[in-house]
């Protein structure tokens, strides 16, 4: 989720928060979370567990 806007950027399965960020980045076409552009990171990225 982008913290500043509350927009959910990705929902999926991951082992931990960093793996979730990497998976989200790959789904968006980036190699990993370190390649997410700074203007998207500026609002803060937040990972939380969603139970279904």
Predicted model as a PDB file, atoms N, CA, C, CB and O in Angstrom, pLDDT in the B-factor column:
MODEL        1                                                                  
ATOM      1  N   UNK A   1       0.855  -1.170   0.000  1.00 85.00           N  
ATOM      2  CA  UNK A   1       0.000   0.000   0.000  1.00 85.00           C  
ATOM      3  C   UNK A   1       0.902   1.233   0.000  1.00 85.00           C  
ATOM      4  CB  UNK A   1      -0.973  -0.002   1.229  1.00 85.00           C  
ATOM      5  O   UNK A   1       1.941   1.261   0.659  1.00 85.00           O  
ATOM      6  N   UNK A   2       0.485   2.242  -0.747  1.00 85.00           N  
ATOM      7  CA  UNK A   2       1.193   3.521  -0.685  1.00 85.00           C  
ATOM      8  C   UNK A   2       0.588   4.277   0.491  1.00 85.00           C  
ATOM      9  CB  UNK A   2       1.073   4.345  -2.048  1.00 85.00           C  
ATOM     10  O   UNK A   2      -0.593   4.622   0.480  1.00 85.00           O  
ATOM     11  N   UNK A   3       1.396   4.525   1.486  1.00 85.00           N  
ATOM     12  CA  UNK A   3       0.908   5.087   2.745  1.00 85.00           C  
ATOM     13  C   UNK A   3       0.237   6.456   2.571  1.00 85.00           C  
ATOM     14  CB  UNK A   3       2.054   5.209   3.725  1.00 85.00           C  
ATOM     15  O   UNK A   3      -0.775   6.729   3.217  1.00 85.00           O  
ATOM     16  N   UNK A   4       0.780   7.306   1.718  1.00 85.00           N  
ATOM     17  CA  UNK A   4       0.252   8.665   1.576  1.00 85.00           C  
ATOM     18  C   UNK A   4      -1.156   8.679   0.979  1.00 85.00           C  
ATOM     19  CB  UNK A   4       1.184   9.497   0.708  1.00 85.00           C  
ATOM     20  O   UNK A   4      -1.981   9.515   1.347  1.00 85.00           O  
ATOM     21  N   UNK A   5      -1.428   7.749   0.054  1.00 87.00           N  
ATOM     22  CA  UNK A   5      -2.717   7.752  -0.629  1.00 87.00           C  
ATOM     23  C   UNK A   5      -3.653   6.655  -0.162  1.00 87.00           C  
ATOM     24  CB  UNK A   5      -2.506   7.623  -2.095  1.00 87.00           C  
ATOM     25  O   UNK A   5      -4.863   6.737  -0.374  1.00 87.00           O  
ATOM     26  N   UNK A   6      -3.106   5.632   0.469  1.00 85.00           N  
ATOM     27  CA  UNK A   6      -3.914   4.489   0.871  1.00 85.00           C  
ATOM     28  C   UNK A   6      -4.186   3.531  -0.277  1.00 85.00           C  
ATOM     29  CB  UNK A   6      -5.214   4.962   1.452  1.00 85.00           C  
ATOM     30  O   UNK A   6      -4.932   2.565  -0.116  1.00 85.00           O  
ATOM     31  N   UNK A   7      -3.585   3.792  -1.442  1.00 86.00           N  
ATOM     32  CA  UNK A   7      -3.801   2.935  -2.604  1.00 86.00           C  
ATOM     33  C   UNK A   7      -3.132   1.580  -2.387  1.00 86.00           C  
ATOM     34  CB  UNK A   7      -3.260   3.607  -3.885  1.00 86.00           C  
ATOM     35  O   UNK A   7      -1.960   1.511  -2.018  1.00 86.00           O  
ATOM     36  N   UNK A   8      -3.880   0.508  -2.618  1.00 86.00           N  
ATOM     37  CA  UNK A   8      -3.316  -0.832  -2.539  1.00 86.00           C  
ATOM     38  C   UNK A   8      -2.647  -1.112  -3.872  1.00 86.00           C  
ATOM     39  CB  UNK A   8      -4.410  -1.910  -2.204  1.00 86.00           C  
ATOM     40  O   UNK A   8      -3.294  -1.085  -4.920  1.00 86.00           O  
ATOM     41  N   UNK A   9      -1.349  -1.382  -3.828  1.00 86.00           N  
ATOM     42  CA  UNK A   9      -0.567  -1.556  -5.041  1.00 86.00           C  
ATOM     43  C   UNK A   9      -0.432  -3.007  -5.454  1.00 86.00           C  
ATOM     44  CB  UNK A   9       0.788  -0.962  -4.861  1.00 86.00           C  
ATOM     45  O   UNK A   9      -0.181  -3.295  -6.624  1.00 86.00           O  
ATOM     46  N   UNK A  10      -0.596  -3.933  -4.510  1.00 90.00           N  
ATOM     47  CA  UNK A  10      -0.423  -5.345  -4.822  1.00 90.00           C  
ATOM     48  C   UNK A  10      -1.015  -6.173  -3.700  1.00 90.00           C  
ATOM     49  CB  UNK A  10       1.068  -5.694  -5.035  1.00 90.00           C  
ATOM     50  O   UNK A  10      -0.897  -5.821  -2.526  1.00 90.00           O  
ATOM     51  N   UNK A  11      -1.650  -7.274  -4.065  1.00 89.00           N  
ATOM     52  CA  UNK A  11      -2.101  -8.270  -3.092  1.00 89.00           C  
ATOM     53  C   UNK A  11      -1.610  -9.615  -3.590  1.00 89.00           C  
ATOM     54  CB  UNK A  11      -3.674  -8.256  -2.907  1.00 89.00           C  
ATOM     55  O   UNK A  11      -1.843  -9.980  -4.743  1.00 89.00           O  
ATOM     56  N   UNK A  12      -0.939 -10.343  -2.734  1.00 91.00           N  
ATOM     57  CA  UNK A  12      -0.413 -11.646  -3.114  1.00 91.00           C  
ATOM     58  C   UNK A  12       0.208 -12.325  -1.919  1.00 91.00           C  
ATOM     59  CB  UNK A  12       0.608 -11.515  -4.238  1.00 91.00           C  
ATOM     60  O   UNK A  12       0.061 -11.874  -0.783  1.00 91.00           O  
ATOM     61  N   UNK A  13       0.894 -13.400  -2.182  1.00 90.00           N  
ATOM     62  CA  UNK A  13       1.506 -14.202  -1.131  1.00 90.00           C  
ATOM     63  C   UNK A  13       3.012 -13.981  -1.112  1.00 90.00           C  
ATOM     64  CB  UNK A  13       1.183 -15.693  -1.327  1.00 90.00           C  
ATOM     65  O   UNK A  13       3.657 -13.960  -2.160  1.00 90.00           O  
ATOM     66  N   UNK A  14       3.569 -13.816   0.089  1.00 93.00           N  
ATOM     67  CA  UNK A  14       5.009 -13.635   0.247  1.00 93.00           C  
ATOM     68  C   UNK A  14       5.425 -14.116   1.635  1.00 93.00           C  
ATOM     69  CB  UNK A  14       5.411 -12.146   0.034  1.00 93.00           C  
ATOM     70  O   UNK A  14       4.610 -14.168   2.557  1.00 93.00           O  
ATOM     71  N   UNK A  15       6.688 -14.461   1.767  1.00 93.00           N  
ATOM     72  CA  UNK A  15       7.194 -14.982   3.036  1.00 93.00           C  
ATOM     73  C   UNK A  15       7.400 -13.902   4.092  1.00 93.00           C  
ATOM     74  CB  UNK A  15       8.488 -15.703   2.805  1.00 93.00           C  
ATOM     75  O   UNK A  15       7.264 -14.164   5.286  1.00 93.00           O  
ATOM     76  N   UNK A  16       7.731 -12.680   3.650  1.00 93.00           N  
ATOM     77  CA  UNK A  16       7.990 -11.590   4.583  1.00 93.00           C  
ATOM     78  C   UNK A  16       7.761 -10.258   3.860  1.00 93.00           C  
ATOM     79  CB  UNK A  16       9.445 -11.675   5.157  1.00 93.00           C  
ATOM     80  O   UNK A  16       7.547 -10.248   2.648  1.00 93.00           O  
ATOM     81  N   UNK A  17       7.803  -9.137   4.585  1.00 91.00           N  
ATOM     82  CA  UNK A  17       7.528  -7.834   3.963  1.00 91.00           C  
ATOM     83  C   UNK A  17       8.451  -7.479   2.799  1.00 91.00           C  
ATOM     84  CB  UNK A  17       7.628  -6.764   4.996  1.00 91.00           C  
ATOM     85  O   UNK A  17       7.989  -6.930   1.799  1.00 91.00           O  
ATOM     86  N   UNK A  18       9.742  -7.779   2.908  1.00 93.00           N  
ATOM     87  CA  UNK A  18      10.658  -7.457   1.811  1.00 93.00           C  
ATOM     88  C   UNK A  18      10.325  -8.291   0.575  1.00 93.00           C  
ATOM     89  CB  UNK A  18      12.125  -7.696   2.239  1.00 93.00           C  
ATOM     90  O   UNK A  18      10.355  -7.785  -0.547  1.00 93.00           O  
ATOM     91  N   UNK A  19      10.011  -9.555   0.781  1.00 95.00           N  
ATOM     92  CA  UNK A  19       9.618 -10.407  -0.348  1.00 95.00           C  
ATOM     93  C   UNK A  19       8.333  -9.885  -0.982  1.00 95.00           C  
ATOM     94  CB  UNK A  19       9.432 -11.874   0.112  1.00 95.00           C  
ATOM     95  O   UNK A  19       8.170  -9.967  -2.199  1.00 95.00           O  
ATOM     96  N   UNK A  20       7.424  -9.354  -0.178  1.00 93.00           N  
ATOM     97  CA  UNK A  20       6.183  -8.782  -0.706  1.00 93.00           C  
ATOM     98  C   UNK A  20       6.472  -7.551  -1.560  1.00 93.00           C  
ATOM     99  CB  UNK A  20       5.227  -8.416   0.443  1.00 93.00           C  
ATOM    100  O   UNK A  20       5.893  -7.391  -2.634  1.00 93.00           O  
ATOM    101  N   UNK A  21       7.363  -6.684  -1.088  1.00 92.00           N  
ATOM    102  CA  UNK A  21       7.733  -5.502  -1.871  1.00 92.00           C  
ATOM    103  C   UNK A  21       8.403  -5.897  -3.180  1.00 92.00           C  
ATOM    104  CB  UNK A  21       8.662  -4.593  -1.062  1.00 92.00           C  
ATOM    105  O   UNK A  21       8.139  -5.301  -4.224  1.00 92.00           O  
ATOM    106  N   UNK A  22       9.271  -6.905  -3.123  1.00 95.00           N  
ATOM    107  CA  UNK A  22       9.930  -7.370  -4.345  1.00 95.00           C  
ATOM    108  C   UNK A  22       8.913  -7.949  -5.323  1.00 95.00           C  
ATOM    109  CB  UNK A  22      11.001  -8.422  -4.013  1.00 95.00           C  
ATOM    110  O   UNK A  22       8.991  -7.690  -6.524  1.00 95.00           O  
ATOM    111  N   UNK A  23       7.966  -8.725  -4.821  1.00 94.00           N  
ATOM    112  CA  UNK A  23       6.934  -9.315  -5.685  1.00 94.00           C  
ATOM    113  C   UNK A  23       6.071  -8.228  -6.309  1.00 94.00           C  
ATOM    114  CB  UNK A  23       6.053 -10.296  -4.888  1.00 94.00           C  
ATOM    115  O   UNK A  23       5.732  -8.304  -7.490  1.00 94.00           O  
ATOM    116  N   UNK A  24       5.713  -7.219  -5.522  1.00 91.00           N  
ATOM    117  CA  UNK A  24       4.923  -6.101  -6.043  1.00 91.00           C  
ATOM    118  C   UNK A  24       5.702  -5.391  -7.156  1.00 91.00           C  
ATOM    119  CB  UNK A  24       4.564  -5.100  -4.903  1.00 91.00           C  
ATOM    120  O   UNK A  24       5.146  -5.065  -8.205  1.00 91.00           O  
ATOM    121  N   UNK A  25       6.987  -5.159  -6.916  1.00 93.00           N  
ATOM    122  CA  UNK A  25       7.825  -4.480  -7.903  1.00 93.00           C  
ATOM    123  C   UNK A  25       7.916  -5.296  -9.184  1.00 93.00           C  
ATOM    124  CB  UNK A  25       9.228  -4.225  -7.337  1.00 93.00           C  
ATOM    125  O   UNK A  25       7.795  -4.746 -10.279  1.00 93.00           O  
ATOM    126  N   UNK A  26       8.127  -6.603  -9.059  1.00 94.00           N  
ATOM    127  CA  UNK A  26       8.208  -7.449 -10.251  1.00 94.00           C  
ATOM    128  C   UNK A  26       6.895  -7.442 -11.025  1.00 94.00           C  
ATOM    129  CB  UNK A  26       8.577  -8.881  -9.862  1.00 94.00           C  
ATOM    130  O   UNK A  26       6.906  -7.416 -12.256  1.00 94.00           O  
ATOM    131  N   UNK A  27       5.765  -7.465 -10.320  1.00 92.00           N  
ATOM    132  CA  UNK A  27       4.457  -7.422 -10.984  1.00 92.00           C  
ATOM    133  C   UNK A  27       4.275  -6.112 -11.753  1.00 92.00           C  
ATOM    134  CB  UNK A  27       3.325  -7.590  -9.951  1.00 92.00           C  
ATOM    135  O   UNK A  27       3.540  -6.060 -12.739  1.00 92.00           O  
ATOM    136  N   UNK A  28       4.947  -5.063 -11.295  1.00 91.00           N  
ATOM    137  CA  UNK A  28       4.863  -3.758 -11.960  1.00 91.00           C  
ATOM    138  C   UNK A  28       5.932  -3.593 -13.038  1.00 91.00           C  
ATOM    139  CB  UNK A  28       4.993  -2.639 -10.934  1.00 91.00           C  
ATOM    140  O   UNK A  28       6.005  -2.549 -13.686  1.00 91.00           O  
ATOM    141  N   UNK A  29       6.765  -4.627 -13.233  1.00 94.00           N  
ATOM    142  CA  UNK A  29       7.760  -4.578 -14.294  1.00 94.00           C  
ATOM    143  C   UNK A  29       9.158  -4.195 -13.869  1.00 94.00           C  
ATOM    144  CB  UNK A  29       7.320  -3.646 -15.308  1.00 94.00           C  
ATOM    145  O   UNK A  29      10.029  -3.998 -14.716  1.00 94.00           O  
ATOM    146  N   UNK A  30       9.393  -4.084 -12.562  1.00 94.00           N  
ATOM    147  CA  UNK A  30      10.722  -3.740 -12.064  1.00 94.00           C  
ATOM    148  C   UNK A  30      11.458  -5.013 -11.645  1.00 94.00           C  
ATOM    149  CB  UNK A  30      10.626  -2.745 -10.876  1.00 94.00           C  
ATOM    150  O   UNK A  30      10.830  -6.035 -11.371  1.00 94.00           O  
ATOM    151  N   UNK A  31      12.777  -4.949 -11.595  1.00 95.00           N  
ATOM    152  CA  UNK A  31      13.573  -6.115 -11.205  1.00 95.00           C  
ATOM    153  C   UNK A  31      13.349  -6.503  -9.750  1.00 95.00           C  
ATOM    154  CB  UNK A  31      15.046  -5.842 -11.439  1.00 95.00           C  
ATOM    155  O   UNK A  31      13.233  -7.685  -9.430  1.00 95.00           O  
ATOM    156  N   UNK A  32      13.290  -5.511  -8.872  1.00 93.00           N  
ATOM    157  CA  UNK A  32      13.015  -5.736  -7.455  1.00 93.00           C  
ATOM    158  C   UNK A  32      12.610  -4.408  -6.820  1.00 93.00           C  
ATOM    159  CB  UNK A  32      14.258  -6.349  -6.728  1.00 93.00           C  
ATOM    160  O   UNK A  32      12.511  -3.392  -7.509  1.00 93.00           O  
ATOM    161  N   UNK A  33      12.377  -4.416  -5.519  1.00 92.00           N  
ATOM    162  CA  UNK A  33      11.850  -3.214  -4.857  1.00 92.00           C  
ATOM    163  C   UNK A  33      12.822  -2.048  -4.844  1.00 92.00           C  
ATOM    164  CB  UNK A  33      11.466  -3.541  -3.450  1.00 92.00           C  
ATOM    165  O   UNK A  33      12.401  -0.902  -4.680  1.00 92.00           O  
ATOM    166  N   UNK A  34      14.120  -2.312  -5.012  1.00 93.00           N  
ATOM    167  CA  UNK A  34      15.082  -1.205  -5.047  1.00 93.00           C  
ATOM    168  C   UNK A  34      14.937  -0.375  -6.319  1.00 93.00           C  
ATOM    169  CB  UNK A  34      16.510  -1.741  -4.937  1.00 93.00           C  
ATOM    170  O   UNK A  34      15.451   0.742  -6.384  1.00 93.00           O  
ATOM    171  N   UNK A  35      14.250  -0.900  -7.325  1.00 93.00           N  
ATOM    172  CA  UNK A  35      14.073  -0.203  -8.598  1.00 93.00           C  
ATOM    173  C   UNK A  35      12.764   0.595  -8.671  1.00 93.00           C  
ATOM    174  CB  UNK A  35      14.117  -1.202  -9.731  1.00 93.00           C  
ATOM    175  O   UNK A  35      12.480   1.232  -9.685  1.00 93.00           O  
ATOM    176  N   UNK A  36      11.973   0.560  -7.598  1.00 90.00           N  
ATOM    177  CA  UNK A  36      10.739   1.346  -7.573  1.00 90.00           C  
ATOM    178  C   UNK A  36      11.125   2.827  -7.608  1.00 90.00           C  
ATOM    179  CB  UNK A  36       9.866   1.011  -6.297  1.00 90.00           C  
ATOM    180  O   UNK A  36      11.950   3.258  -6.801  1.00 90.00           O  
ATOM    181  N   UNK A  37      10.554   3.610  -8.515  1.00 89.00           N  
ATOM    182  CA  UNK A  37      10.920   5.028  -8.636  1.00 89.00           C  
ATOM    183  C   UNK A  37      10.694   5.813  -7.335  1.00 89.00           C  
ATOM    184  CB  UNK A  37      10.121   5.671  -9.762  1.00 89.00           C  
ATOM    185  O   UNK A  37       9.784   5.520  -6.560  1.00 89.00           O  
ATOM    186  N   UNK A  38      11.533   6.794  -7.130  1.00 90.00           N  
ATOM    187  CA  UNK A  38      11.486   7.583  -5.893  1.00 90.00           C  
ATOM    188  C   UNK A  38      10.155   8.304  -5.708  1.00 90.00           C  
ATOM    189  CB  UNK A  38      12.614   8.595  -5.884  1.00 90.00           C  
ATOM    190  O   UNK A  38       9.722   8.496  -4.572  1.00 90.00           O  
ATOM    191  N   UNK A  39       9.491   8.709  -6.795  1.00 86.00           N  
ATOM    192  CA  UNK A  39       8.215   9.418  -6.627  1.00 86.00           C  
ATOM    193  C   UNK A  39       7.131   8.477  -6.084  1.00 86.00           C  
ATOM    194  CB  UNK A  39       7.760  10.031  -7.974  1.00 86.00           C  
ATOM    195  O   UNK A  39       6.171   8.943  -5.470  1.00 86.00           O  
ATOM    196  N   UNK A  40       7.268   7.174  -6.296  1.00 82.00           N  
ATOM    197  CA  UNK A  40       6.332   6.227  -5.684  1.00 82.00           C  
ATOM    198  C   UNK A  40       6.720   5.924  -4.236  1.00 82.00           C  
ATOM    199  CB  UNK A  40       6.281   4.925  -6.499  1.00 82.00           C  
ATOM    200  O   UNK A  40       5.858   5.723  -3.381  1.00 82.00           O  
ATOM    201  N   UNK A  41       8.010   5.896  -3.980  1.00 84.00           N  
ATOM    202  CA  UNK A  41       8.488   5.649  -2.615  1.00 84.00           C  
ATOM    203  C   UNK A  41       8.252   6.848  -1.698  1.00 84.00           C  
ATOM    204  CB  UNK A  41       9.973   5.303  -2.636  1.00 84.00           C  
ATOM    205  O   UNK A  41       8.147   6.687  -0.482  1.00 84.00           O  
ATOM    206  N   UNK A  42       8.169   8.049  -2.276  1.00 85.00           N  
ATOM    207  CA  UNK A  42       8.085   9.281  -1.490  1.00 85.00           C  
ATOM    208  C   UNK A  42       6.910   9.283  -0.526  1.00 85.00           C  
ATOM    209  CB  UNK A  42       7.982  10.472  -2.409  1.00 85.00           C  
ATOM    210  O   UNK A  42       7.026   9.815   0.578  1.00 85.00           O  
ATOM    211  N   UNK A  43       5.793   8.709  -0.913  1.00 79.00           N  
ATOM    212  CA  UNK A  43       4.622   8.662  -0.035  1.00 79.00           C  
ATOM    213  C   UNK A  43       4.729   7.601   1.024  1.00 79.00           C  
ATOM    214  CB  UNK A  43       3.385   8.432  -0.836  1.00 79.00           C  
ATOM    215  O   UNK A  43       3.890   7.532   1.923  1.00 79.00           O  
ATOM    216  N   UNK A  44       5.757   6.763   0.935  1.00 86.00           N  
ATOM    217  CA  UNK A  44       5.943   5.677   1.874  1.00 86.00           C  
ATOM    218  C   UNK A  44       5.210   4.430   1.416  1.00 86.00           C  
ATOM    219  CB  UNK A  44       5.473   6.085   3.256  1.00 86.00           C  
ATOM    220  O   UNK A  44       4.044   4.494   1.025  1.00 86.00           O  
ATOM    221  N   UNK A  45       5.890   3.305   1.463  1.00 87.00           N  
ATOM    222  CA  UNK A  45       5.277   2.024   1.121  1.00 87.00           C  
ATOM    223  C   UNK A  45       5.073   1.242   2.409  1.00 87.00           C  
ATOM    224  CB  UNK A  45       6.158   1.219   0.103  1.00 87.00           C  
ATOM    225  O   UNK A  45       5.963   1.186   3.257  1.00 87.00           O  
ATOM    226  N   UNK A  46       3.911   0.645   2.552  1.00 87.00           N  
ATOM    227  CA  UNK A  46       3.559  -0.062   3.778  1.00 87.00           C  
ATOM    228  C   UNK A  46       3.089  -1.459   3.412  1.00 87.00           C  
ATOM    229  CB  UNK A  46       2.464   0.703   4.579  1.00 87.00           C  
ATOM    230  O   UNK A  46       2.250  -1.629   2.527  1.00 87.00           O  
ATOM    231  N   UNK A  47       3.629  -2.450   4.092  1.00 90.00           N  
ATOM    232  CA  UNK A  47       3.227  -3.846   3.864  1.00 90.00           C  
ATOM    233  C   UNK A  47       2.451  -4.296   5.089  1.00 90.00           C  
ATOM    234  CB  UNK A  47       4.474  -4.784   3.596  1.00 90.00           C  
ATOM    235  O   UNK A  47       2.875  -4.086   6.226  1.00 90.00           O  
ATOM    236  N   UNK A  48       1.303  -4.922   4.835  1.00 87.00           N  
ATOM    237  CA  UNK A  48       0.557  -5.497   5.947  1.00 87.00           C  
ATOM    238  C   UNK A  48      -0.062  -6.810   5.514  1.00 87.00           C  
ATOM    239  CB  UNK A  48      -0.529  -4.524   6.449  1.00 87.00           C  
ATOM    240  O   UNK A  48      -0.329  -7.032   4.333  1.00 87.00           O  
ATOM    241  N   UNK A  49      -0.282  -7.669   6.481  1.00 85.00           N  
ATOM    242  CA  UNK A  49      -0.877  -8.971   6.206  1.00 85.00           C  
ATOM    243  C   UNK A  49      -2.374  -8.838   6.042  1.00 85.00           C  
ATOM    244  CB  UNK A  49      -0.551  -9.966   7.322  1.00 85.00           C  
ATOM    245  O   UNK A  49      -3.047  -8.167   6.824  1.00 85.00           O  
ATOM    246  N   UNK A  50      -2.880  -9.486   5.015  1.00 79.00           N  
ATOM    247  CA  UNK A  50      -4.324  -9.496   4.753  1.00 79.00           C  
ATOM    248  C   UNK A  50      -4.796 -10.920   4.946  1.00 79.00           C  
ATOM    249  CB  UNK A  50      -4.670  -8.967   3.304  1.00 79.00           C  
ATOM    250  O   UNK A  50      -4.299 -11.838   4.292  1.00 79.00           O  
ATOM    251  N   UNK A  51      -5.737 -11.109   5.825  1.00 79.00           N  
ATOM    252  CA  UNK A  51      -6.265 -12.450   6.062  1.00 79.00           C  
ATOM    253  C   UNK A  51      -7.571 -12.616   5.317  1.00 79.00           C  
ATOM    254  CB  UNK A  51      -6.464 -12.713   7.569  1.00 79.00           C  
ATOM    255  O   UNK A  51      -8.452 -11.759   5.382  1.00 79.00           O  
ATOM    256  N   UNK A  52      -7.687 -13.737   4.603  1.00 74.00           N  
ATOM    257  CA  UNK A  52      -8.913 -14.011   3.867  1.00 74.00           C  
ATOM    258  C   UNK A  52      -9.555 -15.286   4.332  1.00 74.00           C  
ATOM    259  CB  UNK A  52      -8.642 -14.085   2.389  1.00 74.00           C  
ATOM    260  O   UNK A  52     -10.604 -15.673   3.816  1.00 74.00           O  
TER     261      UNK A  52                                                      
ENDMDL                                                                          
END                                                                             
